[in-house]
Amino acid sequence: MLPLSGASAVAARPGVMFLAEDDEGIDKVQRGRCALWAGRAIHPALGDLEGLAMDERRGLIWALAEESGDVLELPT
């Protein structure tokens, strides 16, 4: 079970999971702890997420905003 209600997407690498929460942003789950990692303070589109993708080799996460269609590139 995910440690967050309202999760709409997940991206992971060994030992770390990133969860998109529809209204708040991206939470990072690591070592049993879940905390907001990237939210609206970084970009307003992070308050309307629908998907995540990760490029582990380049250390990037792409977040897709549902309404605006914005794709945000965030370094991990």
PDB file with SEQRES, HELIX, SHEET and CRYST1 records, atoms N, CA, C and O in Angstrom:
SEQRES   1 A   76  MET LEU PRO LEU SER GLY ALA SER ALA VAL ALA ALA ARG          
SEQRES   2 A   76  PRO GLY VAL MET PHE LEU ALA GLU ASP ASP GLU GLY ILE          
SEQRES   3 A   76  ASP LYS VAL GLN ARG GLY ARG CYS ALA LEU TRP ALA GLY          
SEQRES   4 A   76  ARG ALA ILE HIS PRO ALA LEU GLY ASP LEU GLU GLY LEU          
SEQRES   5 A   76  ALA MET ASP GLU ARG ARG GLY LEU ILE TRP ALA LEU ALA          
SEQRES   6 A   76  GLU GLU SER GLY ASP VAL LEU GLU LEU PRO THR                  
HELIX    1 AA1 PRO A   44  GLY A   47  5                                   4    
SHEET    1 AA1 4 ALA A   7  ARG A  13  0                                        
SHEET    2 AA1 4 VAL A  16  GLU A  21 -1                                        
SHEET    3 AA1 4 GLY A  25  GLN A  30 -1                                        
SHEET    4 AA1 4 ARG A  33  GLY A  39 -1                                        
SHEET    1 AA2 3 LEU A  49  ASP A  55  0                                        
SHEET    2 AA2 3 LEU A  60  ALA A  65 -1                                        
SHEET    3 AA2 3 VAL A  71  PRO A  75 -1                                        
CRYST1    1.000    1.000    1.000  90.00  90.00  90.00 P 1           1          
ATOM      1  N   MET A   1       0.837  -1.176   0.000  1.00  0.00           N  
ATOM      2  CA  MET A   1       0.000   0.000   0.000  1.00  0.00           C  
ATOM      3  C   MET A   1       0.889   1.249   0.000  1.00  0.00           C  
ATOM      4  O   MET A   1       1.914   1.293   0.680  1.00  0.00           O  
ATOM      5  N   LEU A   2       0.485   2.246  -0.761  1.00  0.00           N  
ATOM      6  CA  LEU A   2       1.242   3.499  -0.822  1.00  0.00           C  
ATOM      7  C   LEU A   2       1.005   4.322   0.440  1.00  0.00           C  
ATOM      8  O   LEU A   2      -0.093   4.294   0.997  1.00  0.00           O  
ATOM      9  N   PRO A   3       2.018   5.053   0.898  1.00  0.00           N  
ATOM     10  CA  PRO A   3       1.884   5.852   2.114  1.00  0.00           C  
ATOM     11  C   PRO A   3       1.200   7.198   1.883  1.00  0.00           C  
ATOM     12  O   PRO A   3       1.341   8.113   2.694  1.00  0.00           O  
ATOM     13  N   LEU A   4       0.459   7.321   0.779  1.00  0.00           N  
ATOM     14  CA  LEU A   4      -0.115   8.601   0.379  1.00  0.00           C  
ATOM     15  C   LEU A   4      -1.435   8.351  -0.312  1.00  0.00           C  
ATOM     16  O   LEU A   4      -1.492   7.547  -1.243  1.00  0.00           O  
ATOM     17  N   SER A   5      -2.497   9.009   0.109  1.00  0.00           N  
ATOM     18  CA  SER A   5      -3.764   8.875  -0.605  1.00  0.00           C  
ATOM     19  C   SER A   5      -3.794   9.882  -1.748  1.00  0.00           C  
ATOM     20  O   SER A   5      -3.178  10.944  -1.651  1.00  0.00           O  
ATOM     21  N   GLY A   6      -4.482   9.573  -2.801  1.00  0.00           N  
ATOM     22  CA  GLY A   6      -4.576  10.475  -3.939  1.00  0.00           C  
ATOM     23  C   GLY A   6      -3.405  10.408  -4.894  1.00  0.00           C  
ATOM     24  O   GLY A   6      -3.258  11.283  -5.747  1.00  0.00           O  
ATOM     25  N   ALA A   7      -2.569   9.391  -4.774  1.00  0.00           N  
ATOM     26  CA  ALA A   7      -1.427   9.258  -5.694  1.00  0.00           C  
ATOM     27  C   ALA A   7      -1.930   8.954  -7.098  1.00  0.00           C  
ATOM     28  O   ALA A   7      -2.817   8.120  -7.278  1.00  0.00           O  
ATOM     29  N   SER A   8      -1.365   9.625  -8.086  1.00  0.00           N  
ATOM     30  CA  SER A   8      -1.795   9.411  -9.474  1.00  0.00           C  
ATOM     31  C   SER A   8      -0.692   8.836 -10.348  1.00  0.00           C  
ATOM     32  O   SER A   8      -0.949   8.446 -11.487  1.00  0.00           O  
ATOM     33  N   ALA A   9       0.534   8.776  -9.833  1.00  0.00           N  
ATOM     34  CA  ALA A   9       1.632   8.226 -10.621  1.00  0.00           C  
ATOM     35  C   ALA A   9       2.790   7.872  -9.705  1.00  0.00           C  
ATOM     36  O   ALA A   9       2.909   8.392  -8.596  1.00  0.00           O  
ATOM     37  N   VAL A  10       3.642   6.974 -10.193  1.00  0.00           N  
ATOM     38  CA  VAL A  10       4.812   6.560  -9.427  1.00  0.00           C  
ATOM     39  C   VAL A  10       6.003   6.416 -10.375  1.00  0.00           C  
ATOM     40  O   VAL A  10       5.853   5.980 -11.516  1.00  0.00           O  
ATOM     41  N   ALA A  11       7.175   6.786  -9.890  1.00  0.00           N  
ATOM     42  CA  ALA A  11       8.440   6.557 -10.595  1.00  0.00           C  
ATOM     43  C   ALA A  11       9.423   6.098  -9.529  1.00  0.00           C  
ATOM     44  O   ALA A  11       9.398   6.595  -8.403  1.00  0.00           O  
ATOM     45  N   ALA A  12      10.281   5.159  -9.875  1.00  0.00           N  
ATOM     46  CA  ALA A  12      11.166   4.606  -8.847  1.00  0.00           C  
ATOM     47  C   ALA A  12      12.543   4.290  -9.391  1.00  0.00           C  
ATOM     48  O   ALA A  12      12.738   4.075 -10.587  1.00  0.00           O  
ATOM     49  N   ARG A  13      13.476   4.272  -8.483  1.00  0.00           N  
ATOM     50  CA  ARG A  13      14.821   3.750  -8.709  1.00  0.00           C  
ATOM     51  C   ARG A  13      15.139   2.952  -7.449  1.00  0.00           C  
ATOM     52  O   ARG A  13      14.416   3.085  -6.462  1.00  0.00           O  
ATOM     53  N   PRO A  14      16.158   2.152  -7.436  1.00  0.00           N  
ATOM     54  CA  PRO A  14      16.427   1.339  -6.252  1.00  0.00           C  
ATOM     55  C   PRO A  14      16.509   2.174  -4.967  1.00  0.00           C  
ATOM     56  O   PRO A  14      17.319   3.095  -4.862  1.00  0.00           O  
ATOM     57  N   GLY A  15      15.670   1.838  -4.012  1.00  0.00           N  
ATOM     58  CA  GLY A  15      15.681   2.493  -2.717  1.00  0.00           C  
ATOM     59  C   GLY A  15      14.872   3.771  -2.591  1.00  0.00           C  
ATOM     60  O   GLY A  15      14.728   4.304  -1.490  1.00  0.00           O  
ATOM     61  N   VAL A  16      14.339   4.275  -3.707  1.00  0.00           N  
ATOM     62  CA  VAL A  16      13.595   5.540  -3.680  1.00  0.00           C  
ATOM     63  C   VAL A  16      12.371   5.434  -4.589  1.00  0.00           C  
ATOM     64  O   VAL A  16      12.437   4.887  -5.690  1.00  0.00           O  
ATOM     65  N   MET A  17      11.260   5.968  -4.100  1.00  0.00           N  
ATOM     66  CA  MET A  17      10.041   6.016  -4.908  1.00  0.00           C  
ATOM     67  C   MET A  17       9.525   7.452  -4.885  1.00  0.00           C  
ATOM     68  O   MET A  17       9.503   8.091  -3.833  1.00  0.00           O  
ATOM     69  N   PHE A  18       9.113   7.951  -6.033  1.00  0.00           N  
ATOM     70  CA  PHE A  18       8.520   9.281  -6.152  1.00  0.00           C  
ATOM     71  C   PHE A  18       7.052   9.091  -6.497  1.00  0.00           C  
ATOM     72  O   PHE A  18       6.720   8.343  -7.417  1.00  0.00           O  
ATOM     73  N   LEU A  19       6.170   9.767  -5.761  1.00  0.00           N  
ATOM     74  CA  LEU A  19       4.735   9.646  -5.965  1.00  0.00           C  
ATOM     75  C   LEU A  19       4.150  10.998  -6.346  1.00  0.00           C  
ATOM     76  O   LEU A  19       4.390  11.997  -5.668  1.00  0.00           O  
ATOM     77  N   ALA A  20       3.383  11.029  -7.430  1.00  0.00           N  
ATOM     78  CA  ALA A  20       2.667  12.246  -7.801  1.00  0.00           C  
ATOM     79  C   ALA A  20       1.348  12.260  -7.051  1.00  0.00           C  
ATOM     80  O   ALA A  20       0.552  11.327  -7.159  1.00  0.00           O  
ATOM     81  N   GLU A  21       1.125  13.309  -6.299  1.00  0.00           N  
ATOM     82  CA  GLU A  21      -0.139  13.487  -5.591  1.00  0.00           C  
ATOM     83  C   GLU A  21      -0.871  14.598  -6.322  1.00  0.00           C  
ATOM     84  O   GLU A  21      -0.318  15.681  -6.520  1.00  0.00           O  
ATOM     85  N   ASP A  22      -2.104  14.342  -6.723  1.00  0.00           N  
ATOM     86  CA  ASP A  22      -2.856  15.220  -7.618  1.00  0.00           C  
ATOM     87  C   ASP A  22      -2.784  16.707  -7.285  1.00  0.00           C  
ATOM     88  O   ASP A  22      -2.631  17.529  -8.189  1.00  0.00           O  
ATOM     89  N   ASP A  23      -2.889  17.066  -6.024  1.00  0.00           N  
ATOM     90  CA  ASP A  23      -3.027  18.472  -5.662  1.00  0.00           C  
ATOM     91  C   ASP A  23      -1.807  19.102  -5.004  1.00  0.00           C  
ATOM     92  O   ASP A  23      -1.692  20.327  -4.979  1.00  0.00           O  
ATOM     93  N   GLU A  24      -0.899  18.299  -4.473  1.00  0.00           N  
ATOM     94  CA  GLU A  24       0.198  18.847  -3.675  1.00  0.00           C  
ATOM     95  C   GLU A  24       1.542  18.878  -4.385  1.00  0.00           C  
ATOM     96  O   GLU A  24       2.311  19.822  -4.199  1.00  0.00           O  
ATOM     97  N   GLY A  25       1.841  17.876  -5.187  1.00  0.00           N  
ATOM     98  CA  GLY A  25       3.137  17.815  -5.844  1.00  0.00           C  
ATOM     99  C   GLY A  25       3.697  16.409  -5.841  1.00  0.00           C  
ATOM    100  O   GLY A  25       2.953  15.438  -5.974  1.00  0.00           O  
ATOM    101  N   ILE A  26       5.005  16.297  -5.690  1.00  0.00           N  
ATOM    102  CA  ILE A  26       5.687  15.004  -5.728  1.00  0.00           C  
ATOM    103  C   ILE A  26       6.255  14.704  -4.352  1.00  0.00           C  
ATOM    104  O   ILE A  26       6.996  15.501  -3.778  1.00  0.00           O  
ATOM    105  N   ASP A  27       5.895  13.549  -3.840  1.00  0.00           N  
ATOM    106  CA  ASP A  27       6.437  13.079  -2.564  1.00  0.00           C  
ATOM    107  C   ASP A  27       7.553  12.084  -2.839  1.00  0.00           C  
ATOM    108  O   ASP A  27       7.505  11.335  -3.815  1.00  0.00           O  
ATOM    109  N   LYS A  28       8.545  12.082  -1.980  1.00  0.00           N  
ATOM    110  CA  LYS A  28       9.661  11.144  -2.073  1.00  0.00           C  
ATOM    111  C   LYS A  28       9.542  10.164  -0.908  1.00  0.00           C  
ATOM    112  O   LYS A  28       9.424  10.570   0.248  1.00  0.00           O  
ATOM    113  N   VAL A  29       9.575   8.877  -1.223  1.00  0.00           N  
ATOM    114  CA  VAL A  29       9.509   7.831  -0.208  1.00  0.00           C  
ATOM    115  C   VAL A  29      10.864   7.143  -0.188  1.00  0.00           C  
ATOM    116  O   VAL A  29      11.311   6.582  -1.188  1.00  0.00           O  
ATOM    117  N   GLN A  30      11.511   7.199   0.977  1.00  0.00           N  
ATOM    118  CA  GLN A  30      12.838   6.602   1.127  1.00  0.00           C  
ATOM    119  C   GLN A  30      13.028   6.198   2.580  1.00  0.00           C  
ATOM    120  O   GLN A  30      12.733   6.969   3.493  1.00  0.00           O  
ATOM    121  N   ARG A  31      13.523   4.986   2.785  1.00  0.00           N  
ATOM    122  CA  ARG A  31      13.764   4.459   4.137  1.00  0.00           C  
ATOM    123  C   ARG A  31      12.524   4.536   5.016  1.00  0.00           C  
ATOM    124  O   ARG A  31      12.607   4.851   6.203  1.00  0.00           O  
ATOM    125  N   GLY A  32      11.367   4.243   4.413  1.00  0.00           N  
ATOM    126  CA  GLY A  32      10.120   4.225   5.169  1.00  0.00           C  
ATOM    127  C   GLY A  32       9.516   5.580   5.473  1.00  0.00           C  
ATOM    128  O   GLY A  32       8.498   5.664   6.159  1.00  0.00           O  
ATOM    129  N   ARG A  33      10.125   6.639   4.973  1.00  0.00           N  
ATOM    130  CA  ARG A  33       9.605   7.988   5.211  1.00  0.00           C  
ATOM    131  C   ARG A  33       9.071   8.593   3.924  1.00  0.00           C  
ATOM    132  O   ARG A  33       9.653   8.422   2.853  1.00  0.00           O  
ATOM    133  N   CYS A  34       7.961   9.299   4.044  1.00  0.00           N  
ATOM    134  CA  CYS A  34       7.325   9.964   2.911  1.00  0.00           C  
ATOM    135  C   CYS A  34       7.257  11.452   3.205  1.00  0.00           C  
ATOM    136  O   CYS A  34       6.723  11.859   4.237  1.00  0.00           O  
ATOM    137  N   ALA A  35       7.803  12.279   2.292  1.00  0.00           N  
ATOM    138  CA  ALA A  35       7.792  13.726   2.491  1.00  0.00           C  
ATOM    139  C   ALA A  35       7.665  14.433   1.148  1.00  0.00           C  
ATOM    140  O   ALA A  35       8.120  13.926   0.122  1.00  0.00           O  
ATOM    141  N   LEU A  36       7.044  15.607   1.164  1.00  0.00           N  
ATOM    142  CA  LEU A  36       6.924  16.408  -0.050  1.00  0.00           C  
ATOM    143  C   LEU A  36       8.327  16.741  -0.556  1.00  0.00           C  
ATOM    144  O   LEU A  36       9.162  17.260   0.184  1.00  0.00           O  
ATOM    145  N   TRP A  37       8.563  16.438  -1.811  1.00  0.00           N  
ATOM    146  CA  TRP A  37       9.867  16.644  -2.427  1.00  0.00           C  
ATOM    147  C   TRP A  37       9.849  17.855  -3.367  1.00  0.00           C  
ATOM    148  O   TRP A  37      10.807  18.628  -3.400  1.00  0.00           O  
ATOM    149  N   ALA A  38       8.766  18.021  -4.127  1.00  0.00           N  
ATOM    150  CA  ALA A  38       8.627  19.141  -5.052  1.00  0.00           C  
ATOM    151  C   ALA A  38       7.160  19.538  -5.098  1.00  0.00           C  
ATOM    152  O   ALA A  38       6.302  18.712  -5.410  1.00  0.00           O  
ATOM    153  N   GLY A  39       6.869  20.795  -4.790  1.00  0.00           N  
ATOM    154  CA  GLY A  39       5.483  21.249  -4.755  1.00  0.00           C  
ATOM    155  C   GLY A  39       5.274  22.537  -5.517  1.00  0.00           C  
ATOM    156  O   GLY A  39       6.121  22.971  -6.297  1.00  0.00           O  
ATOM    157  N   ARG A  40       4.124  23.137  -5.269  1.00  0.00           N  
ATOM    158  CA  ARG A  40       3.721  24.360  -5.985  1.00  0.00           C  
ATOM    159  C   ARG A  40       4.695  25.517  -5.820  1.00  0.00           C  
ATOM    160  O   ARG A  40       4.748  26.408  -6.669  1.00  0.00           O  
ATOM    161  N   ALA A  41       5.464  25.514  -4.741  1.00  0.00           N  
ATOM    162  CA  ALA A  41       6.439  26.596  -4.546  1.00  0.00           C  
ATOM    163  C   ALA A  41       7.487  26.591  -5.656  1.00  0.00           C  
ATOM    164  O   ALA A  41       8.043  27.638  -5.991  1.00  0.00           O  
ATOM    165  N   ILE A  42       7.759  25.417  -6.228  1.00  0.00           N  
ATOM    166  CA  ILE A  42       8.716  25.310  -7.329  1.00  0.00           C  
ATOM    167  C   ILE A  42       8.064  25.722  -8.651  1.00  0.00           C  
ATOM    168  O   ILE A  42       8.653  26.457  -9.444  1.00  0.00           O  
ATOM    169  N   HIS A  43       6.826  25.234  -8.878  1.00  0.00           N  
ATOM    170  CA  HIS A  43       6.097  25.545 -10.107  1.00  0.00           C  
ATOM    171  C   HIS A  43       4.614  25.265  -9.871  1.00  0.00           C  
ATOM    172  O   HIS A  43       4.275  24.211  -9.332  1.00  0.00           O  
ATOM    173  N   PRO A  44       3.715  26.184 -10.259  1.00  0.00           N  
ATOM    174  CA  PRO A  44       2.281  25.980 -10.042  1.00  0.00           C  
ATOM    175  C   PRO A  44       1.733  24.688 -10.646  1.00  0.00           C  
ATOM    176  O   PRO A  44       0.780  24.118 -10.114  1.00  0.00           O  
ATOM    177  N   ALA A  45       2.314  24.223 -11.740  1.00  0.00           N  
ATOM    178  CA  ALA A  45       1.828  23.006 -12.395  1.00  0.00           C  
ATOM    179  C   ALA A  45       1.996  21.771 -11.514  1.00  0.00           C  
ATOM    180  O   ALA A  45       1.342  20.755 -11.747  1.00  0.00           O  
ATOM    181  N   LEU A  46       2.865  21.846 -10.506  1.00  0.00           N  
ATOM    182  CA  LEU A  46       3.058  20.705  -9.611  1.00  0.00           C  
ATOM    183  C   LEU A  46       1.849  20.491  -8.705  1.00  0.00           C  
ATOM    184  O   LEU A  46       1.821  19.523  -7.945  1.00  0.00           O  
ATOM    185  N   GLY A  47       0.863  21.358  -8.769  1.00  0.00           N  
ATOM    186  CA  GLY A  47      -0.369  21.189  -8.014  1.00  0.00           C  
ATOM    187  C   GLY A  47      -1.460  20.508  -8.804  1.00  0.00           C  
ATOM    188  O   GLY A  47      -2.605  20.467  -8.355  1.00  0.00           O  
ATOM    189  N   ASP A  48      -1.138  19.971  -9.971  1.00  0.00           N  
ATOM    190  CA  ASP A  48      -2.149  19.335 -10.827  1.00  0.00           C  
ATOM    191  C   ASP A  48      -1.505  18.198 -11.617  1.00  0.00           C  
ATOM    192  O   ASP A  48      -1.559  18.185 -12.847  1.00  0.00           O  
ATOM    193  N   LEU A  49      -0.902  17.253 -10.918  1.00  0.00           N  
ATOM    194  CA  LEU A  49      -0.112  16.217 -11.586  1.00  0.00           C  
ATOM    195  C   LEU A  49      -0.931  15.003 -11.995  1.00  0.00           C  
ATOM    196  O   LEU A  49      -1.892  14.613 -11.333  1.00  0.00           O  
ATOM    197  N   GLU A  50      -0.513  14.427 -13.105  1.00  0.00           N  
ATOM    198  CA  GLU A  50      -1.167  13.223 -13.596  1.00  0.00           C  
ATOM    199  C   GLU A  50      -0.187  12.119 -13.947  1.00  0.00           C  
ATOM    200  O   GLU A  50      -0.594  10.962 -14.054  1.00  0.00           O  
ATOM    201  N   GLY A  51       1.085  12.431 -14.129  1.00  0.00           N  
ATOM    202  CA  GLY A  51       2.033  11.389 -14.501  1.00  0.00           C  
ATOM    203  C   GLY A  51       3.468  11.752 -14.183  1.00  0.00           C  
ATOM    204  O   GLY A  51       3.820  12.925 -14.062  1.00  0.00           O  
ATOM    205  N   LEU A  52       4.292  10.720 -14.051  1.00  0.00           N  
ATOM    206  CA  LEU A  52       5.727  10.869 -13.816  1.00  0.00           C  
ATOM    207  C   LEU A  52       6.493   9.910 -14.703  1.00  0.00           C  
ATOM    208  O   LEU A  52       6.003   8.831 -15.035  1.00  0.00           O  
ATOM    209  N   ALA A  53       7.684  10.301 -15.080  1.00  0.00           N  
ATOM    210  CA  ALA A  53       8.616   9.406 -15.771  1.00  0.00           C  
ATOM    211  C   ALA A  53      10.005   9.736 -15.242  1.00  0.00           C  
ATOM    212  O   ALA A  53      10.288  10.876 -14.873  1.00  0.00           O  
ATOM    213  N   MET A  54      10.867   8.724 -15.210  1.00  0.00           N  
ATOM    214  CA  MET A  54      12.202   8.932 -14.664  1.00  0.00           C  
ATOM    215  C   MET A  54      13.263   8.465 -15.647  1.00  0.00           C  
ATOM    216  O   MET A  54      13.123   7.430 -16.298  1.00  0.00           O  
ATOM    217  N   ASP A  55      14.327   9.254 -15.738  1.00  0.00           N  
ATOM    218  CA  ASP A  55      15.528   8.857 -16.460  1.00  0.00           C  
ATOM    219  C   ASP A  55      16.613   8.724 -15.410  1.00  0.00           C  
ATOM    220  O   ASP A  55      17.260   9.706 -15.047  1.00  0.00           O  
ATOM    221  N   GLU A  56      16.812   7.509 -14.923  1.00  0.00           N  
ATOM    222  CA  GLU A  56      17.765   7.270 -13.839  1.00  0.00           C  
ATOM    223  C   GLU A  56      19.194   7.601 -14.264  1.00  0.00           C  
ATOM    224  O   GLU A  56      19.973   8.126 -13.469  1.00  0.00           O  
ATOM    225  N   ARG A  57      19.536   7.299 -15.499  1.00  0.00           N  
ATOM    226  CA  ARG A  57      20.894   7.544 -15.993  1.00  0.00           C  
ATOM    227  C   ARG A  57      21.249   9.030 -15.947  1.00  0.00           C  
ATOM    228  O   ARG A  57      22.367   9.399 -15.587  1.00  0.00           O  
ATOM    229  N   ARG A  58      20.292   9.873 -16.312  1.00  0.00           N  
ATOM    230  CA  ARG A  58      20.528  11.323 -16.317  1.00  0.00           C  
ATOM    231  C   ARG A  58      20.098  11.997 -15.011  1.00  0.00           C  
ATOM    232  O   ARG A  58      20.346  13.187 -14.817  1.00  0.00           O  
ATOM    233  N   GLY A  59      19.450  11.233 -14.107  1.00  0.00           N  
ATOM    234  CA  GLY A  59      19.021  11.794 -12.832  1.00  0.00           C  
ATOM    235  C   GLY A  59      17.904  12.809 -12.955  1.00  0.00           C  
ATOM    236  O   GLY A  59      17.927  13.854 -12.305  1.00  0.00           O  
ATOM    237  N   LEU A  60      16.909  12.492 -13.806  1.00  0.00           N  
ATOM    238  CA  LEU A  60      15.806  13.423 -14.046  1.00  0.00           C  
ATOM    239  C   LEU A  60      14.459  12.753 -13.815  1.00  0.00           C  
ATOM    240  O   LEU A  60      14.303  11.546 -13.999  1.00  0.00           O  
ATOM    241  N   ILE A  61      13.502  13.559 -13.411  1.00  0.00           N  
ATOM    242  CA  ILE A  61      12.093  13.150 -13.369  1.00  0.00           C  
ATOM    243  C   ILE A  61      11.328  14.148 -14.214  1.00  0.00           C  
ATOM    244  O   ILE A  61      11.570  15.353 -14.143  1.00  0.00           O  
ATOM    245  N   TRP A  62      10.410  13.643 -15.009  1.00  0.00           N  
ATOM    246  CA  TRP A  62       9.486  14.495 -15.752  1.00  0.00           C  
ATOM    247  C   TRP A  62       8.125  14.346 -15.111  1.00  0.00           C  
ATOM    248  O   TRP A  62       7.664  13.231 -14.865  1.00  0.00           O  
ATOM    249  N   ALA A  63       7.480  15.472 -14.841  1.00  0.00           N  
ATOM    250  CA  ALA A  63       6.153  15.487 -14.244  1.00  0.00           C  
ATOM    251  C   ALA A  63       5.187  16.109 -15.240  1.00  0.00           C  
ATOM    252  O   ALA A  63       5.473  17.153 -15.824  1.00  0.00           O  
ATOM    253  N   LEU A  64       4.046  15.466 -15.431  1.00  0.00           N  
ATOM    254  CA  LEU A  64       3.033  15.928 -16.381  1.00  0.00           C  
ATOM    255  C   LEU A  64       1.858  16.534 -15.627  1.00  0.00           C  
ATOM    256  O   LEU A  64       1.237  15.874 -14.794  1.00  0.00           O  
ATOM    257  N   ALA A  65       1.556  17.805 -15.925  1.00  0.00           N  
ATOM    258  CA  ALA A  65       0.396  18.477 -15.341  1.00  0.00           C  
ATOM    259  C   ALA A  65      -0.829  18.172 -16.197  1.00  0.00           C  
ATOM    260  O   ALA A  65      -0.793  18.292 -17.422  1.00  0.00           O  
ATOM    261  N   GLU A  66      -1.903  17.779 -15.540  1.00  0.00           N  
ATOM    262  CA  GLU A  66      -3.093  17.313 -16.246  1.00  0.00           C  
ATOM    263  C   GLU A  66      -3.780  18.402 -17.069  1.00  0.00           C  
ATOM    264  O   GLU A  66      -3.973  18.222 -18.271  1.00  0.00           O  
ATOM    265  N   GLU A  67      -4.145  19.495 -16.471  1.00  0.00           N  
ATOM    266  CA  GLU A  67      -4.926  20.518 -17.173  1.00  0.00           C  
ATOM    267  C   GLU A  67      -4.116  21.311 -18.191  1.00  0.00           C  
ATOM    268  O   GLU A  67      -4.548  21.488 -19.330  1.00  0.00           O  
ATOM    269  N   SER A  68      -2.942  21.787 -17.784  1.00  0.00           N  
ATOM    270  CA  SER A  68      -2.154  22.652 -18.668  1.00  0.00           C  
ATOM    271  C   SER A  68      -1.346  21.875 -19.703  1.00  0.00           C  
ATOM    272  O   SER A  68      -0.999  22.412 -20.755  1.00  0.00           O  
ATOM    273  N   GLY A  69      -1.049  20.612 -19.403  1.00  0.00           N  
ATOM    274  CA  GLY A  69      -0.203  19.829 -20.288  1.00  0.00           C  
ATOM    275  C   GLY A  69       1.275  20.144 -20.126  1.00  0.00           C  
ATOM    276  O   GLY A  69       2.099  19.643 -20.891  1.00  0.00           O  
ATOM    277  N   ASP A  70       1.624  20.964 -19.143  1.00  0.00           N  
ATOM    278  CA  ASP A  70       3.032  21.274 -18.888  1.00  0.00           C  
ATOM    279  C   ASP A  70       3.791  20.004 -18.541  1.00  0.00           C  
ATOM    280  O   ASP A  70       3.288  19.149 -17.812  1.00  0.00           O  
ATOM    281  N   VAL A  71       4.998  19.886 -19.065  1.00  0.00           N  
ATOM    282  CA  VAL A  71       5.907  18.800 -18.677  1.00  0.00           C  
ATOM    283  C   VAL A  71       7.105  19.471 -18.021  1.00  0.00           C  
ATOM    284  O   VAL A  71       7.838  20.237 -18.646  1.00  0.00           O  
ATOM    285  N   LEU A  72       7.280  19.158 -16.732  1.00  0.00           N  
ATOM    286  CA  LEU A  72       8.369  19.757 -15.969  1.00  0.00           C  
ATOM    287  C   LEU A  72       9.504  18.766 -15.821  1.00  0.00           C  
ATOM    288  O   LEU A  72       9.278  17.588 -15.542  1.00  0.00           O  
ATOM    289  N   GLU A  73      10.723  19.240 -16.008  1.00  0.00           N  
ATOM    290  CA  GLU A  73      11.920  18.408 -15.844  1.00  0.00           C  
ATOM    291  C   GLU A  73      12.585  18.793 -14.533  1.00  0.00           C  
ATOM    292  O   GLU A  73      12.971  19.945 -14.337  1.00  0.00           O  
ATOM    293  N   LEU A  74      12.717  17.816 -13.633  1.00  0.00           N  
ATOM    294  CA  LEU A  74      13.275  18.077 -12.311  1.00  0.00           C  
ATOM    295  C   LEU A  74      14.470  17.176 -12.056  1.00  0.00           C  
ATOM    296  O   LEU A  74      14.395  15.971 -12.296  1.00  0.00           O  
ATOM    297  N   PRO A  75      15.573  17.737 -11.573  1.00  0.00           N  
ATOM    298  CA  PRO A  75      16.726  16.889 -11.221  1.00  0.00           C  
ATOM    299  C   PRO A  75      16.449  16.136  -9.921  1.00  0.00           C  
ATOM    300  O   PRO A  75      15.863  16.682  -8.986  1.00  0.00           O  
ATOM    301  N   THR A  76      16.881  14.868  -9.877  1.00  0.00           N  
ATOM    302  CA  THR A  76      16.714  14.099  -8.648  1.00  0.00           C  
ATOM    303  C   THR A  76      17.970  14.218  -7.836  1.00  0.00           C  
ATOM    304  O   THR A  76      18.059  13.646  -6.750  1.00  0.00           O  
TER     305      THR A  76                                                      
END                                                                             
